[in-house]
Amino acid sequence: MSSSGLLWSCASQESKPALLLLRKALVWPHPGAGRAFMLLWVSVLVLEAASKPVISLHPPWTVAFRGETVTLTCHVLHFHAPEKIKRFLWYREGRMLRETPRNTLEVRDSGQYRCQTQDSLPSDHVSLTFSSENLILQAPPFVFEGDSVVLRCRANAEITLDTMTLHRQGEVLSVSDESSELRIEQASLRDNGDYHCSGFKNGCCSYFSNTINIKVRELFPRPVLTASLSPSVSGKSVTLTCKTQLPPLRSDVKLWFRFFKDGHVLQSGLESFLKISTLTTRSRNSPYYWCEAQRGSSGVCKQSQKSQLRVQIPVSRPVLTLSPHGASVPEGYTVTLTCKAESGSFPILYQFLREEVVIQKMEPTQSMKSVMSLRAEHSGNYYCTADNGLGAQRSLPVYLTVTVPVSRPILTIRRPRSQAVEGDVVELYCGAWKGSPPILYRFYHEDNALGSSWVYNRGGASFKLPLSAEHSGKYACEADNGLGAWRSETVSLDVKVPASRPVLTVRTPRAQAVEGDVVELRCEAQRGSPPILYRFYHEDNALGSSRVHNRGGASFKLPLSAEHSGKYACEADNGLGARRSETVSLNVTVPASRPVLTVRTPRAQAVEGDVVELRCEAQRGSPPILYRFYHEDNALGSSRVHNREGASFKLPLSAEHSGKYACEADNGLGARRSETVSLNVTVPASRPVLTVRTPRAQAVEGDVVELRCEAQRGSPPILYQFYREDVPLRSSSAPSGGGTSFYLSLTTEHSGNYSCEASNGLGAQRSEVVSLSVIVPASHPTLTLRAPGAQAKVGDMVELHCEAQRGSPPILYRFYHEDVPLGNSSAPSGGGASLNLSLTAEHSGNYSCEADNGLGARRSEAVPLSMSGLTGSRSGPIATGVTGGLFSTLGFGVVALLLYCRLPRKAGGRPTSDPSRSPSDSDVREPIYHNAPVWLELQPVYSNVNPKGGEVVCSEVQRIPQGSRPAANPDSVLGLLRTHLPSHGQAASHRPSDPPGSSVIYSQVKVA
């Protein structure tokens, strides 16, 4: 479709006009070369875009409610044959999601999605949001210029809104109570911005949606007008092309093209090119050309830059000639090179080249000559170029051979990448920079011939070699043109072998992996060029890496903990692609930790007879665990537990169970013993045994006896209580067990029944009763001689009476005359004993007696006895002396005796005396002489006492009524003289009761 009139133009930009220089009669080496160039240019523009698929949505919204489904469709451009696409790969958030045989996928999760085929690049991502809000704003994923865009404000099915408002950049665009959609016709850049909507429910509340950023993309760039000359039958013509590019997402849009010349439309339609004829002469006022591209008939419209067309004559192909003529010239000759182009606009620049190297550049002229002296290196292809600014033209090459011996060649190894990899094909290129062809090139690997090639020009020779690992080594080549062979220097080639799939080996120090062990993860690829970087993984988490510069594997030592159970893998990477091993499972067995032993008792303290629970538990350790219980390292029992709980052992207690307890946890990885727990089994005190320990066979007054109380069983401390006749005596504690003693200094009052009690807080126990009888040693006896008269005479019957005031019966009394035994007598019930003696003249002398109750004999003091041979009466002088003495001192003696002797006794005291006197010194002495005539009314009785230590002696004379006097008893006399000494205890308090009706008639106080 074309027109020559003025039409409406979409030009919105005025630009500076450009100049299009048209080459006249372009000459290509091949008739189809021009087309090939254009096709190549177009393919470069669309290659990257065409290789990407495009994702579309159904429904076409990027935001939906949670629970809804959106179908993704992966569109592949038409030049990918559908029958060759076997699978579609889908990605979400950069991770492989799924592989499908069809190009659709239903999704319900938020994220960024991409698709890809086996032969394409990944598509651009599409973001989807599945919202749980009450109000959402929906929009298409892509908006291009000229699109009709629909924005939809949508409420959750559970709520009903009365009005909906659409906002852009905070401003209200529309308010509606009916429609929830907003349509933007002919979208443009001014529609860019952030959109959201809000809803209102009368009498309730307001809701706000998500925000969507609308960014209008360019539909196509501003077109570019290009021009090219092409020969035709009728002459020469110019092809104008209006070039622009649609995005893959809008590849189905039809563009309308218009071509203009000085404001006049030359052509309008779907074709993007226009052929016009042009003059060969130059026009002074050249016209302006431009083009427009528009979407449809009223869509987006863009205009190219305005350009002028000017026709110039390109230079023709020049011709190169050599003089002298000939293909081979000896080294050292001079040759002339001439270059000339038959046609072309002036000025023309000529250049001479040899093997693509400029050897001379000349000033613009019609033709050019160059003279050069040949050397060996001058052999090769010579040509020249002519250029007048409309494109350089090259002459046909002319080969000149300078005959020279071949030089030492250079070997070059050409790789398809920076390093040689097994499987690559490398090119061994051998070239000698000097030497007349033809040259034979031979190739060597470690001096082993690989192949050879003849080269008939100045170039080198190549040898292609598919690489394997064995091809590493030194390479060389040889050049030979019949004038002598030369070998190149060696070139080393290191063939890199990609790492094979490695094998992971877990080396444990024992049959099973145990926590605390150090395991070795050994990763080794059987093939692969070093250095190889080995990476170790646990559940896809990197543990560490190691670079190995030899062909061995790498190791990673890992101290194990319980968390290290799981799957392990390793990766080998030498820069040629990482390869991962198969996973290896590792189960880390945790040794039993040191267990904790708990002793659970039914009461605060463990008592014999209770049942206690021993609870043993290890906080860590792989089951099953065998628990063993120990008492003082003696096994009590065991229990195997197959879970992570502990074990219990119940123990009925006895006294022997006191001590240290421990338990042991063993799961086959080493037994661990707990700390010891002390258990003190409290044993109730048994019935104690009371033992009375005396220093002799019998308990004697004055001895110190030990009362020993001991319970054979019972946990300390034990409190012992001693009793006499159930009256507490004393208590004593035994903190460490055993018994306790109580020491008692014996008196006569200590005779009786004794017992003791043992208590350790678990109930008191009373011993059996032990009787104790305290024996009193006999005191010093008193010897009394009882004669029938005042003075003993031969033939009298004298009674020797011996009596100890104290002493436990029976008492054995012995009588002595001048220490010669006279006889003995026993008093089974206590009291004294008497011995009757018929006096003879030999009986004068000292008499004594001895009292013995088995606790030591005690001797009385000696009593002298003197006898007279007179037969007259002795009563007169005796009575007269006694009576005179009595009456002369009666007044003073009675008063003194009463004040000194009676008052202290009534007050319970005693006269001042030496407190250190022994009891034997206080014994009352019986009268030595007794003479009591019956005819006297008052009969005096003398009692001579010789106390030791200067004691006070009190003498009394008592009057006894006649009717109460026994005739035959020497003690029954009219008067009785008594001697009172200071009292000491029980012995001192012993005083015979006064005869009834007696009265004191005489008292004498004497200090000895």
GIVEN-V800905 format. One line per field, one symbol per residue. ss: DSSP state (~ for helix, > for strand, _ for the rest). phi: phi as a letter, one per 20 degrees, with the letter a starting at -180 (. if undefined). A space follows every 50 residues. Layout:
ss=???
phi=???
This chain:
ss=_________________>>>>>>>________~~~~~~~~~~~~~~~~~~ _>_>>>>>____>>>____>>>>>>______~~~___>>>>>__>>>>>> ___>>>>___>>>>>>>___>____>>>>>>___>>>>____>>____>> >>>>>_______>>>>>>__>>>>>>____>>>>____~~~_>>>>>>>> >___>>>>___>>>_>>__>___>>>>>>>>____>>>>>>>>__>_~~~ ____>>>>>>>__>>>>>>___>>>>>__________>>>>>>>>_____ >>>___>>>>>>>_____>>>>>____>>>___>>>>>>>________>> >>>>__>>>>>_____>>>>>>>__~~~_>>>>>>>>_____>>___>>> >>>______>>>>>______>___>>>>>>>_______>>>>>>>__>>> >>>>>_____>>>>>>__~~~_>>>>>>>>_____>>___>>>__>____ __>>>>>_____>>___>>>>>>>_______>>>>>>>__>>>>>>>>__ ___>>>>>>__~~~_>>>>>>>>_____>>___>>>_>>______>>>>> ______>___>>>>>>>_______>>>>>>>__>>>>>>>>_____>>>> >>__~~~_>>>>>>>>_____>>___>>>__>______>>>>>_____>> ___>>>>>>>_______>>>>>>>__>>>>>>>>_____>>>>>>__~~~ _>>>>>>>>_____>>___>>>_>>______>>>>>______>___>>>> >>>_______>>>>>>>__>>>>>>>>_____>>>>>>__~~~_>>>>>> >>_____>>___>>>__>______~~~~~~~~~~~~~~_~~~~~~~~~~~ ~~~~~~____________~~~~____________________________ _>>>>>>>>__~~~__________>>>>>>____~~~~~_________>> >>>>>>>_
phi=.bbdeecfdefccecffdddeeeelfddgcgefffgfffffffffdffff edfcdddbfececbffoecdeeceedfffefgfeeebdddcclndfdacc fdecbeccdfqddccadfdcfffffcedcdedfeccddbffccdgnfedd dcecdgfeccdecccdcclndfebcbddeddcddelgcffefqedbcccc dgmcadccefddeecfeffbfgfdedcbebfbfeqdcddecedbbefgfc fefeeddcdcclndfebbreeecbececeeeeefdffdcbccccfmebef ccdeffcddcdceffeffcdcdcffqeccffofdcddccbdfbpfeeddd cdcclmdfdacdfgafbbccdbefcgfefqedbcccbdndofddfffcec ddfbffeffdecdddfbfcfcgofdededdcdfcpeffcedddcclmefd rbbecdcefedcbecfecffefqdcbccdbdndpecdfffcecdeedgff ffdecdddfbfcfcgnfdededdbefcqfffdedddcclmeferbbdddc eeecccecfecffefqddbccdbdndofcdfffcecdeeefffffdecdd dfbfcfdgofdddeddbefcqfffdedddcclmdfdrbbdddceeeccbe cfecffefqddbccdbdndofddfffcecdeedgfeffdecdddfbfded gnfdddeddbefcqfffdedcdcclmdfdacbddfdnmebccecefcffe fqedbbcdbcndoecdfffcecdeeeffeffdecdddfcfcfbfofedee ddbefcqfffdedcdcclmdgdrbbddfdnndbccecefcffefpedbcc dbdndofcdfffdecdddefdffdffgfffffffffffdffffffffffe efffffemebffbffeffgffeffeffedcccfffffddfceceddfenm ffdddcddedgffeeffeeffecfcceddddgecmfffffbfffffmebf dbbcdcdf
